């Protein structure tokens, strides 16, 4: 048994797999789901929860992205490339999601007493442990020329394959990571580079948007020269959590959680309508 971060030492783990729901499953539903689970975990109605999710051809923008001077043109470009566009309620900037990107949310309690960096550190250890049989070279530092750069970018040999964000609701905290498993990281990077080129142009903005170099991004398959699938990584996660806790609950949303989900989902829809109203 590894020397686990305290946040990862829990039993049982609740495991919710939404990675196979298909294109009709909206990213707005995902963010509402994490909010509802954060409220449930935070008040002690649910144990620590791992939720897996995949969204097809979706660009999730951050709130600052909606303030780009030519955001209409930028969003139209993304749509012309076959992507739907949503704005999330957690921090950060735009990321690309498709069927080669597995998203994992680890939802912890005690967010009011646990330092925010603890959640990030726990996710870093989680990812390193998950891929321990493939590499020991995963580093956590900002890849400044990636899309959605941040202190807890995960990279191998300087090429980013994952980014971590965190959203705190009530007394719960959803720590979210996207993992580029298959496909081309640089192609995803080019999509976002072109988006910012179109949406910002040469304008001077108060917010510092990234100057993206697609070559600093890659998928795990590209970096490790393997042929992992999203399904394989899903199974690795389930096995890991079972090994750690010995007890997995597969319970879906229930009771009060469903009410919270619907309320948060409506809020996400309204927020997106307002943010994208002119597009």
C-alpha positions as CSV (number, residue, x, y, z in Angstrom):
1,X,0.0,0.0,0.0
2,X,1.5,3.4,-1.0
3,X,1.9,6.3,1.4
4,X,-1.3,8.0,0.3
5,X,-2.3,11.6,0.6
6,X,-4.8,11.9,3.6
7,X,-7.6,12.9,1.2
8,X,-7.2,9.6,-0.7
9,X,-7.4,7.5,2.5
10,X,-11.1,6.8,2.7
11,X,-13.5,3.9,2.6
12,X,-15.9,3.4,1.0
13,X,-15.2,5.1,-2.3
14,X,-18.3,6.0,-4.3
15,X,-17.7,5.4,-8.1
16,X,-19.9,6.9,-10.7
17,X,-18.9,6.1,-14.3
18,X,-20.5,8.4,-17.0
19,X,-17.7,7.8,-19.5
20,X,-19.9,5.9,-21.9
21,X,-23.1,8.0,-22.0
22,X,-22.4,9.2,-25.6
23,X,-22.6,12.6,-27.4
24,X,-26.0,13.5,-26.0
25,X,-24.4,13.8,-22.5
26,X,-23.8,17.6,-22.1
27,X,-20.8,19.1,-20.3
28,X,-23.3,21.4,-18.5
29,X,-24.8,18.2,-17.0
30,X,-21.3,17.2,-15.8
31,X,-20.6,20.5,-14.0
32,X,-24.1,20.3,-12.4
33,X,-23.4,16.8,-11.3
34,X,-20.2,17.7,-9.6
35,X,-21.9,20.5,-7.8
36,X,-24.6,18.2,-6.5
37,X,-22.1,15.6,-5.4
38,X,-19.9,18.2,-3.7
39,X,-22.9,19.3,-1.6
40,X,-23.7,15.7,-0.7
41,X,-20.1,14.8,0.1
42,X,-19.7,18.0,2.0
43,X,-22.6,17.4,4.3
44,X,-21.6,13.8,4.9
45,X,-24.5,12.2,3.0
46,X,-22.1,10.6,0.5
47,X,-18.6,9.2,0.9
48,X,-15.6,10.5,-1.1
49,X,-16.6,10.1,-4.8
50,X,-14.8,9.5,-8.0
51,X,-16.8,10.4,-11.1
52,X,-15.6,9.6,-14.6
53,X,-16.9,11.5,-17.7
54,X,-16.3,11.9,-21.4
55,X,-17.7,14.5,-23.7
56,X,-17.7,14.4,-27.5
57,X,-16.3,17.3,-29.5
58,X,-16.8,19.9,-26.9
59,X,-14.7,23.0,-26.1
60,X,-15.3,24.1,-22.5
61,X,-14.4,27.8,-22.1
62,X,-13.6,29.6,-18.9
63,X,-15.4,32.7,-17.8
64,X,-12.5,35.0,-18.9
65,X,-12.7,33.5,-22.4
66,X,-16.3,34.9,-22.7
67,X,-14.7,38.4,-22.4
68,X,-12.5,38.0,-25.5
69,X,-13.0,41.0,-27.8
70,X,-13.9,38.8,-30.8
71,X,-15.5,35.9,-28.9
72,X,-18.3,35.6,-31.5
73,X,-15.9,35.0,-34.3
74,X,-13.9,32.6,-32.1
75,X,-17.0,30.5,-31.1
76,X,-18.2,30.4,-34.7
77,X,-14.8,29.0,-35.7
78,X,-15.0,26.3,-33.1
79,X,-18.5,25.4,-34.3
80,X,-17.3,25.3,-37.9
81,X,-14.8,22.7,-36.8
82,X,-17.5,20.5,-35.4
83,X,-17.3,21.5,-31.7
84,X,-20.1,22.5,-29.4
85,X,-19.1,25.3,-26.9
86,X,-20.0,25.7,-23.3
87,X,-18.8,27.9,-20.4
88,X,-18.0,26.2,-17.1
89,X,-18.4,27.4,-13.6
90,X,-15.0,26.4,-12.3
91,X,-11.7,28.2,-12.8
92,X,-9.3,28.2,-15.8
93,X,-9.6,28.8,-19.5
94,X,-10.6,26.8,-22.5
95,X,-10.0,23.0,-22.9
96,X,-10.8,20.5,-25.6
97,X,-12.8,17.4,-24.8
98,X,-13.4,14.5,-27.1
99,X,-13.8,10.7,-27.0
100,X,-10.0,10.4,-26.4
101,X,-10.1,12.6,-23.2
102,X,-11.1,11.0,-19.9
103,X,-12.2,13.4,-17.2
104,X,-12.0,12.4,-13.6
105,X,-13.5,14.3,-10.6
106,X,-12.5,13.4,-7.1
107,X,-15.0,14.9,-4.7
108,X,-13.8,15.5,-1.1
109,X,-15.4,16.9,2.0
110,X,-14.1,19.5,4.5
111,X,-13.3,22.1,1.9
112,X,-13.6,24.8,4.5
113,X,-10.9,23.4,6.6
114,X,-8.6,21.8,4.1
115,X,-6.1,24.0,2.2
116,X,-7.1,24.3,-1.5
117,X,-3.6,23.0,-2.5
118,X,-4.3,19.8,-0.7
119,X,-6.9,18.9,-3.3
120,X,-4.5,19.5,-6.1
121,X,-1.7,17.6,-4.4
122,X,-4.1,14.6,-3.9
123,X,-5.0,14.6,-7.6
124,X,-1.3,14.8,-8.7
125,X,-0.6,11.7,-6.5
126,X,-3.6,9.9,-7.8
127,X,-2.5,10.4,-11.5
128,X,1.1,9.4,-10.8
129,X,0.0,6.3,-9.0
130,X,-2.5,5.4,-11.7
131,X,0.2,5.3,-14.4
132,X,3.1,4.1,-12.2
133,X,3.6,1.0,-14.3
134,X,4.1,3.1,-17.4
135,X,6.3,6.0,-16.2
136,X,7.8,7.7,-13.2
137,X,8.4,11.0,-15.1
138,X,5.1,12.8,-14.5
139,X,5.8,16.4,-13.4
140,X,3.5,19.0,-12.0
141,X,4.3,22.6,-13.1
142,X,2.9,25.2,-15.4
143,X,3.3,24.6,-19.1
144,X,2.9,28.3,-20.0
145,X,2.3,27.7,-23.8
146,X,-0.4,25.1,-23.3
147,X,-4.1,25.8,-23.3
148,X,-5.5,26.4,-19.9
149,X,-2.1,26.7,-18.3
150,X,-1.8,26.3,-14.5
151,X,0.5,25.5,-11.7
152,X,-0.7,21.9,-11.6
153,X,-0.4,21.0,-15.3
154,X,0.8,17.4,-15.6
155,X,3.5,16.7,-18.2
156,X,6.1,14.2,-19.3
157,X,9.4,15.5,-20.7
158,X,7.8,19.0,-20.9
159,X,4.7,18.0,-22.8
160,X,1.4,18.4,-21.1
161,X,-1.2,15.6,-21.1
162,X,-3.4,16.8,-18.3
163,X,-4.7,19.8,-16.5
164,X,-6.3,20.1,-13.0
165,X,-9.0,22.5,-11.8
166,X,-11.0,22.7,-8.6
167,X,-14.4,23.9,-7.6
168,X,-15.6,24.3,-4.1
169,X,-19.3,24.2,-3.2
170,X,-20.6,24.4,0.3
171,X,-18.3,22.1,2.3
172,X,-17.4,19.9,-0.6
173,X,-14.6,20.2,-3.2
174,X,-14.6,18.7,-6.7
175,X,-11.0,18.3,-8.0
176,X,-11.2,17.7,-11.8
177,X,-8.5,16.5,-14.2
178,X,-8.7,15.9,-17.9
179,X,-6.5,13.2,-19.2
180,X,-5.5,13.1,-22.9
181,X,-5.4,9.4,-23.4
182,X,-5.6,8.9,-27.2
183,X,-5.4,11.1,-30.2
184,X,-3.2,14.1,-31.0
185,X,-2.4,16.5,-28.2
186,X,-0.9,18.9,-30.7
187,X,-4.1,18.9,-32.9
188,X,-6.1,19.9,-29.8
189,X,-3.5,22.6,-29.2
190,X,-3.8,23.9,-32.7
191,X,-7.6,24.2,-32.4
192,X,-7.3,26.3,-29.3
193,X,-4.4,28.4,-30.7
194,X,-6.5,29.2,-33.7
195,X,-9.5,30.0,-31.5
196,X,-7.4,32.6,-29.5
197,X,-5.9,34.0,-32.7
198,X,-9.4,34.6,-34.0
199,X,-11.1,35.7,-30.8
200,X,-8.3,38.0,-29.5
201,X,-6.5,39.2,-32.7
202,X,-4.0,41.9,-31.8
203,X,-6.1,43.5,-29.1
204,X,-4.6,44.5,-25.8
205,X,-6.7,42.8,-23.0
206,X,-6.7,43.0,-19.3
207,X,-6.6,39.2,-19.0
208,X,-3.5,37.4,-20.1
209,X,-4.6,34.8,-22.6
210,X,-2.1,32.0,-23.5
211,X,0.2,32.1,-26.5
212,X,-0.3,28.5,-27.4
213,X,2.4,26.3,-28.9
214,X,0.7,23.0,-30.0
215,X,4.0,21.1,-29.8
216,X,4.0,21.4,-25.9
217,X,0.9,19.2,-25.7
218,X,0.5,15.4,-26.3
219,X,-1.6,12.4,-25.4
220,X,-0.4,9.7,-23.0
221,X,-0.3,7.2,-25.9
222,X,2.0,9.6,-27.8
223,X,4.2,10.2,-24.8
224,X,4.5,6.6,-23.6
225,X,4.3,4.9,-27.0
226,X,1.5,2.7,-25.8
227,X,-2.1,2.0,-26.9
228,X,-4.1,2.7,-23.9
229,X,-7.9,3.2,-24.3
230,X,-10.3,5.3,-22.2
231,X,-11.9,2.1,-21.2
232,X,-8.6,0.6,-20.0
233,X,-7.9,3.7,-17.9
234,X,-11.4,3.6,-16.5
235,X,-10.8,0.0,-15.3
236,X,-7.4,1.0,-13.9
237,X,-9.1,3.7,-11.8
238,X,-11.7,1.3,-10.5
239,X,-9.1,-1.3,-9.6
240,X,-6.9,1.4,-7.9
241,X,-9.8,2.7,-5.7
242,X,-10.8,-0.8,-4.7
243,X,-7.2,-1.7,-3.8
244,X,-7.0,1.4,-1.7
245,X,-10.3,1.1,0.1
246,X,-11.5,-2.4,-0.3
247,X,-15.1,-1.1,-0.6
248,X,-16.7,0.5,-3.6
249,X,-20.2,1.9,-3.8
250,X,-21.7,2.3,-7.2
251,X,-24.7,4.3,-6.1
252,X,-26.1,6.9,-8.6
253,X,-27.7,10.2,-7.7
254,X,-30.5,9.8,-5.2
255,X,-33.1,11.8,-3.4
256,X,-31.8,15.3,-2.5
257,X,-28.9,14.9,-4.9
258,X,-31.3,14.8,-7.8
259,X,-33.0,18.0,-6.7
260,X,-29.6,19.7,-6.3
261,X,-28.5,18.4,-9.7
262,X,-31.6,19.8,-11.5
263,X,-31.3,23.2,-9.8
264,X,-27.5,23.5,-10.7
265,X,-28.2,22.3,-14.2
266,X,-30.8,25.0,-14.7
267,X,-28.3,27.5,-13.4
268,X,-25.7,26.3,-15.8
269,X,-28.1,26.6,-18.7
270,X,-29.1,30.2,-17.7
271,X,-25.4,31.2,-17.2
272,X,-24.5,29.9,-20.6
273,X,-27.5,31.6,-22.3
274,X,-26.4,35.0,-20.8
275,X,-22.7,34.5,-21.5
276,X,-23.3,33.4,-25.1
277,X,-26.5,35.4,-25.7
278,X,-24.8,37.6,-28.4
279,X,-23.3,34.7,-30.3
